[in-house]
Amino acid sequence: MRYSQEEMETAYNDVVKKCKPMGAIFGALNGTIPALAIYISFIFINIKEPIRVLCIFTPAIIGIFSRFVGRTFRPLHRILAGFIGATTNILEC
């Protein structure tokens, strides 16, 4: 299926209008709160989960928060949210 140039430009402009890079960073920062709370609760409850599960779980929560609040599509904006997730992950492990 081929799209016309006009349809593609309209779709691109719609995506750019919905993009919120500051929302992505705000969502990532807000995602650290429940992610750290879950991580700390797992430690205090003494659940014998593999550390790999916990190290994957918290950045995933941060990414989900960032995705739904920010709706970014440019790599630079995603890298900033990923940096927040990576920093949180390093602090945990």
N, C-alpha and C positions, 0 to 999 in steps of 0.2 A: 504494500500500500504506500503510495507516494503522497506527500503533503506539499502544498504550495508554499512558496516563500512567505506569503502573507500569514498563513496559518502558523508557521513555525515562529515568526516574529511575534505574533500575538501570544502564543504559548510561552515564549521566553519572557516577554514583558509581564505576564501573569505570575510567573515564577519569581521574577525579580521583585515584584510588588509584595509578595508573601514572605520574602526572605527577611529575617530579623537576626542579624549577627549578634547584637547585644542581648537579645533574648536567648540565644544559644549559650552565651557565656553565663548569663543569669541563671538559666536552667541547669547548667553544669554545676554552678556553685550551690544552688538549692538541692541538687541531687546528691551532693556530698553529705548532707545532713542525715537523710535516711540511710545512705550507704554506710556511713560510719556507725550509726546507731545499730544497724543489723550486725556489722562486724564486731562491735564491742559486746553486743548481747550474746553472740555466738561464743566469744571468749569467756565471758562470765558464767554462762550456763555450762561450760565445759563440754560442749558437743564435740565429739571426736571426728569431725569432718576433715577430710584432707585439706591442707592449706591451699592447694591449687584451686579448689572450689571457691574458697573465700576470696582468693586473689583475682578470680575471674568475675565473681558476682558483683563486687562493688563498682568496678569501672563500667560494667554493663548497666547498672542502675543510673550512673551519671550520664552515660550516653543516651539512654532512653529519655531522661528528663531534658537533656539538651536538644534532642531531636524534636520532641513534641512542643517545646516552648519556642525554639528558635527557627526551625525549618530552614536550615541552611543548605546550600548546594555547592558552595565554593570551598575548595580545599583549605584555604587559609583560615576560614571561620571554623571548620571542623578540627583543624590542628590545634587551635586554641582550646577548644572544649576537650580534646584528647589530652592536651598537656595538663589540664586540671585533673582529669581522671588518672593520668600516669603519676602525678605528684601525690595524689591521695593513695594510690596503690603502693608507692614506695614508702610512704609514711606508715602504712599498715604492716607491710611485711618486713 
